[in-house]
Amino acid sequence: MQFGKLKKRILLLGTVAAICLPTNRLLAAGYRTANFVVEAPDPQLAQKIGDAAEQYRHDLAIEWLGEPLPRWSQPCPVTAEVAPNLGAGGATSFVFDRGEVFNWTMTIQGSEERILDSVLPHEVTHTIFASHFRQPLPRWADEGACTTVEHPVERARQHRLLIEFLRTGRGISFPDMFAMKEYPADVLPLYSQGYSLARYLIERGGRQRYIDFVGNGLASSDWPQSLSQHYGINDISKLQTIWLEWVKRGCPAPPASVAAAIPGIQDIARTARGQSPDTLPMNAPTPNRISATAARQSIYVQRAQRTQRETKQN
């Protein structure tokens, strides 16, 4: 029997610190959906989190896998600690056993905004990957891909941390990173670097090609072969050199010819004009920032469109 890695992730804007979680849950309220049972500080928030979790589970499964997941045999318990100044983070655990995955447990914490736009989609993506692959993923590929569905503000923060880690010698060599099956002692560079590499690959092949790349690598344990098959790069060290050059150039969006060949991200070249949406100046006008990130982060576009439709109907 294999146990899914219990993952604890505490992300604070601008700093990292130990968090003391509230232990008094006498006033907690519950809400159940088809696949989640949510415990939160009040009924309205529990319902909001549960409904969002179901929507993310549906939408993100389609984005990554091309189709929704079937209903789980047992719902995933979700415990939410919500406070305006609480650091955003989450932990998800599950069990792999003979091709099955079960015993889901998820805890999430942070402000309501960050839980709904970053922590929840990140943790739900872990459950989608577990349901699809039915085995543990390399840490960088799992955490990196899950970070790509977070809010653009969180993704931009990961990019800033990446630059800091590379400048201070805390970067991880790609051969070492690809071989990691557990979290390293210095875990933050793994998140930032894994996110950046996942983003690089997804921008050049889409989410479903990324899934195929990871799946083939898991099946064969031959990551260079899978890399060559799906991205035309036959050496992990060569990938590192190419990726580092991309980072040095400001993480530019792929050429229009590449973007046009990938369903769902055709607008990247038009809107970004060669500049990465995640590294736009923080004071850029809001419409430009939204248009530049929309193609890559369609989950947020879908949420906004649903909200607009619901507002008109009411």
C-alpha positions as CSV (number, residue, x, y, z in Angstrom):
1,M,0.0,0.0,0.0
2,Q,1.3,3.4,-0.9
3,F,0.3,6.5,1.0
4,G,-0.1,9.9,-0.7
5,K,2.3,12.4,0.7
6,L,0.8,14.7,3.3
7,K,1.6,18.1,1.9
8,K,1.7,21.2,4.1
9,R,2.0,24.5,2.4
10,I,2.1,27.8,4.2
11,L,2.4,30.8,1.8
12,L,2.5,34.3,3.1
13,L,2.7,37.4,1.0
14,G,6.3,38.6,1.3
15,T,7.4,36.4,4.2
16,V,7.3,32.9,5.6
17,A,6.5,32.1,9.2
18,A,5.0,29.5,11.5
19,I,1.3,29.6,11.7
20,C,-0.8,28.7,14.8
21,L,-4.1,27.4,13.6
22,P,-7.2,28.0,15.7
23,T,-8.3,25.0,17.6
24,N,-11.8,26.1,18.8
25,R,-14.3,24.8,16.3
26,L,-17.4,24.9,18.4
27,L,-19.0,27.4,16.0
28,A,-17.9,25.5,12.8
29,A,-20.6,24.7,10.3
30,G,-20.8,21.9,7.7
31,Y,-21.9,21.7,4.1
32,R,-21.9,18.6,1.8
33,T,-21.7,18.3,-1.9
34,A,-21.4,15.3,-4.2
35,N,-17.6,15.0,-3.6
36,F,-16.8,17.3,-0.6
37,V,-17.8,17.7,3.0
38,V,-16.8,21.2,4.2
39,E,-16.3,22.4,7.7
40,A,-15.9,26.2,7.9
41,P,-16.6,29.0,10.4
42,D,-20.1,29.6,9.2
43,P,-22.7,28.0,6.9
44,Q,-22.5,30.6,4.2
45,L,-18.7,30.2,3.9
46,A,-18.9,26.4,4.0
47,Q,-21.4,26.4,1.1
48,K,-19.3,28.9,-0.9
49,I,-16.2,26.7,-0.4
50,G,-18.0,23.5,-1.2
51,D,-19.7,24.8,-4.4
52,A,-16.3,26.3,-5.5
53,A,-14.6,23.0,-4.9
54,E,-17.1,21.2,-7.0
55,Q,-16.8,23.7,-9.8
56,Y,-13.0,23.6,-9.7
57,R,-13.1,19.8,-9.7
58,H,-15.3,19.9,-12.8
59,D,-13.6,22.7,-14.7
60,L,-10.0,21.8,-13.9
61,A,-10.5,18.1,-14.8
62,I,-11.6,19.2,-18.2
63,E,-8.7,21.5,-18.6
64,W,-6.1,18.9,-17.6
65,L,-7.7,15.7,-18.7
66,G,-10.3,16.7,-21.4
67,E,-13.2,15.4,-19.4
68,P,-14.8,15.6,-15.9
69,L,-13.9,13.1,-13.2
70,P,-16.4,10.5,-12.1
71,R,-17.9,10.9,-8.7
72,W,-15.7,9.6,-5.8
73,S,-17.0,6.7,-3.8
74,Q,-16.6,8.8,-0.6
75,P,-16.5,12.6,-0.4
76,C,-13.3,14.4,0.6
77,P,-13.5,16.1,4.0
78,V,-12.3,19.7,3.8
79,T,-11.5,21.7,7.0
80,A,-11.2,25.4,6.4
81,E,-9.6,27.9,8.7
82,V,-10.5,31.4,7.5
83,A,-9.2,34.7,8.8
84,P,-8.2,38.0,7.0
85,N,-4.6,37.9,8.1
86,L,-4.0,34.1,8.1
87,G,-1.3,32.8,5.8
88,A,-2.6,31.0,2.7
89,G,-1.9,27.3,2.5
90,G,-3.2,23.8,2.3
91,A,-2.6,20.2,2.9
92,T,-4.0,17.2,1.1
93,S,-3.5,13.5,1.9
94,F,-4.8,10.3,0.3
95,V,-4.0,6.7,0.0
96,F,-2.9,4.7,-3.1
97,D,-3.6,1.0,-3.0
98,R,-3.6,-1.4,-6.0
99,G,-4.6,1.2,-8.5
100,E,-7.2,2.8,-6.3
101,V,-7.0,6.1,-4.5
102,F,-9.1,7.0,-1.4
103,N,-9.1,8.3,2.1
104,W,-9.1,11.9,1.0
105,T,-8.4,14.6,3.6
106,M,-7.9,18.3,2.8
107,T,-7.2,21.3,5.1
108,I,-7.1,24.8,3.8
109,Q,-6.4,28.1,5.4
110,G,-6.1,31.8,4.6
111,S,-8.3,34.7,3.8
112,E,-11.5,34.0,2.1
113,E,-10.2,35.5,-1.1
114,R,-7.0,33.5,-1.2
115,I,-8.7,30.3,-0.3
116,L,-11.2,30.6,-3.1
117,D,-8.8,31.9,-5.8
118,S,-5.6,30.0,-5.0
119,V,-5.5,27.5,-2.2
120,L,-8.7,25.6,-3.2
121,P,-7.9,25.2,-7.0
122,H,-4.3,24.2,-6.0
123,E,-5.5,21.5,-3.6
124,V,-8.3,20.3,-5.9
125,T,-5.8,19.9,-8.7
126,H,-3.8,17.5,-6.5
127,T,-6.9,15.3,-6.2
128,I,-7.4,15.4,-10.0
129,F,-3.9,14.2,-10.5
130,A,-4.2,11.5,-7.9
131,S,-7.4,10.3,-9.4
132,H,-5.9,10.2,-12.9
133,F,-2.4,8.8,-12.3
134,R,-3.2,6.6,-9.3
135,Q,0.4,6.9,-8.1
136,P,2.7,9.7,-6.7
137,L,4.1,12.2,-9.1
138,P,7.5,13.8,-9.0
139,R,7.3,16.6,-6.5
140,W,8.2,19.3,-9.0
141,A,5.7,18.2,-11.6
142,D,2.9,17.9,-9.0
143,E,3.4,21.1,-7.1
144,G,4.5,23.1,-10.2
145,A,1.4,22.2,-12.2
146,C,-0.9,22.8,-9.2
147,T,0.6,26.3,-8.7
148,T,-0.2,27.2,-12.4
149,V,-3.9,27.3,-11.5
150,E,-3.5,29.8,-8.6
151,H,-4.4,33.5,-8.9
152,P,-2.0,35.6,-11.0
153,V,-0.9,37.5,-7.9
154,E,0.3,34.2,-6.3
155,R,2.0,33.1,-9.5
156,A,3.8,36.4,-9.9
157,R,5.0,36.0,-6.3
158,Q,6.4,32.6,-7.1
159,H,8.3,34.1,-10.0
160,R,9.8,36.7,-7.8
161,L,10.9,34.1,-5.3
162,L,12.4,32.0,-8.2
163,I,14.7,34.9,-9.2
164,E,15.8,35.4,-5.6
165,F,16.6,31.7,-5.2
166,L,18.5,31.5,-8.5
167,R,20.6,34.6,-7.6
168,T,21.4,33.3,-4.1
169,G,22.4,29.8,-5.2
170,R,19.3,28.0,-3.9
171,G,18.3,26.7,-7.3
172,I,18.0,22.9,-7.9
173,S,19.7,21.1,-10.7
174,F,17.2,19.5,-13.1
175,P,18.6,16.0,-12.8
176,D,18.3,16.2,-9.0
177,M,14.8,17.8,-9.3
178,F,13.5,15.1,-11.6
179,A,14.7,12.4,-9.3
180,M,13.0,13.9,-6.2
181,K,10.2,11.7,-4.8
182,E,10.0,13.5,-1.5
183,Y,10.1,17.1,-0.5
184,P,13.6,18.5,0.1
185,A,14.6,20.2,3.3
186,D,14.7,23.5,1.5
187,V,11.2,23.2,0.0
188,L,10.4,26.7,-1.3
189,P,12.8,26.6,-4.3
190,L,11.1,23.4,-5.4
191,Y,7.7,25.2,-5.5
192,S,9.0,28.2,-7.4
193,Q,11.2,26.3,-9.8
194,G,8.7,23.5,-10.3
195,Y,6.0,26.1,-11.1
196,S,8.3,27.9,-13.6
197,L,9.2,24.7,-15.4
198,A,5.6,23.5,-15.5
199,R,4.5,26.8,-16.8
200,Y,7.2,26.7,-19.5
201,L,6.1,23.3,-20.7
202,I,2.4,24.0,-20.5
203,E,2.8,27.2,-22.6
204,R,4.5,25.1,-25.3
205,G,2.2,22.2,-25.4
206,G,-1.0,22.8,-23.3
207,R,-2.2,21.1,-20.2
208,Q,-3.1,17.8,-21.7
209,R,0.3,17.3,-23.4
210,Y,1.8,18.0,-20.0
211,I,-0.3,15.2,-18.5
212,D,0.8,12.9,-21.3
213,F,4.4,13.8,-20.7
214,V,4.1,13.1,-16.9
215,G,2.2,9.9,-17.6
216,N,4.7,8.5,-20.0
217,G,7.6,9.4,-17.6
218,L,5.9,7.7,-14.7
219,A,5.2,4.6,-16.8
220,S,8.7,4.2,-18.3
221,S,10.8,6.0,-15.6
222,D,12.6,7.4,-18.7
223,W,12.1,11.1,-18.4
224,P,14.5,12.1,-21.1
225,Q,12.6,9.9,-23.6
226,S,9.3,11.3,-22.5
227,L,10.7,14.8,-22.7
228,S,12.0,14.1,-26.2
229,Q,8.7,12.6,-27.3
230,H,6.5,15.5,-26.2
231,Y,8.7,18.5,-26.3
232,G,11.6,17.6,-28.7
233,I,14.3,18.0,-26.0
234,N,16.3,14.8,-25.5
235,D,18.2,15.7,-22.4
236,I,17.2,17.0,-18.9
237,S,20.3,19.1,-18.6
238,K,19.7,20.6,-22.0
239,L,16.1,21.4,-20.8
240,Q,17.7,23.3,-17.8
241,T,19.9,25.3,-20.1
242,I,16.9,26.3,-22.3
243,W,14.7,27.1,-19.3
244,L,17.4,29.2,-17.7
245,E,17.8,31.2,-20.9
246,W,14.0,31.7,-21.0
247,V,14.0,33.0,-17.4
248,K,16.9,35.4,-18.2
249,R,14.9,36.8,-21.1
250,G,12.0,37.5,-18.8
251,C,10.0,34.4,-19.5
252,P,8.6,35.5,-22.9
253,A,5.4,34.0,-24.2
254,P,5.9,31.4,-27.0
255,P,5.9,32.5,-30.6
256,A,2.5,33.0,-32.3
257,S,3.1,29.8,-34.4
258,V,3.5,27.8,-31.2
259,A,0.6,29.4,-29.4
260,A,-1.7,28.9,-32.4
261,A,-1.1,25.2,-32.4
262,I,-2.3,24.8,-28.8
263,P,-6.0,24.8,-28.1
264,G,-7.1,27.3,-25.5
265,I,-4.0,29.6,-25.5
266,Q,-4.1,31.1,-29.0
267,D,-4.4,34.6,-27.5
268,I,-1.1,34.5,-25.6
269,A,1.0,35.8,-28.4
270,R,-1.6,38.5,-29.3
271,T,-2.1,39.8,-25.8
272,A,1.4,39.4,-24.3
273,R,3.4,40.6,-27.2
274,G,6.4,38.5,-26.2
275,Q,6.2,39.4,-22.5
276,S,5.2,36.9,-19.9
277,P,1.7,37.7,-18.4
278,D,3.0,36.6,-15.0
279,T,5.8,39.2,-15.1
280,L,3.8,42.3,-16.2
281,P,4.5,45.4,-14.1
282,M,2.4,45.4,-11.0
283,N,1.1,48.9,-11.9
284,A,-0.1,47.9,-15.3
285,P,-3.7,48.9,-16.1
286,T,-6.2,46.3,-15.0
287,P,-7.7,45.6,-18.5
288,N,-4.3,44.7,-19.9
289,R,-3.4,42.5,-16.9
290,I,-6.6,40.6,-17.3
291,S,-6.3,40.1,-21.1
292,A,-2.7,39.0,-20.7
293,T,-3.5,36.3,-18.2
294,A,-6.9,35.2,-19.5
295,A,-5.7,32.8,-22.1
296,R,-3.5,30.9,-19.7
297,Q,-5.8,31.1,-16.7
298,S,-9.1,30.3,-18.3
299,I,-10.5,29.0,-15.0
300,Y,-10.8,32.6,-13.8
301,V,-12.4,33.7,-17.0
302,Q,-15.0,30.9,-16.6
303,R,-15.8,32.0,-13.1
304,A,-16.2,35.6,-14.1
305,Q,-18.5,34.7,-16.9
306,R,-20.6,32.5,-14.7
307,T,-20.9,35.3,-12.1
308,Q,-22.0,37.8,-14.8
309,R,-24.6,35.4,-16.0
310,E,-25.9,34.7,-12.5
311,T,-26.1,38.4,-11.8
312,K,-28.1,39.1,-15.0
313,Q,-30.5,36.2,-14.2
314,N,-31.1,37.6,-10.7
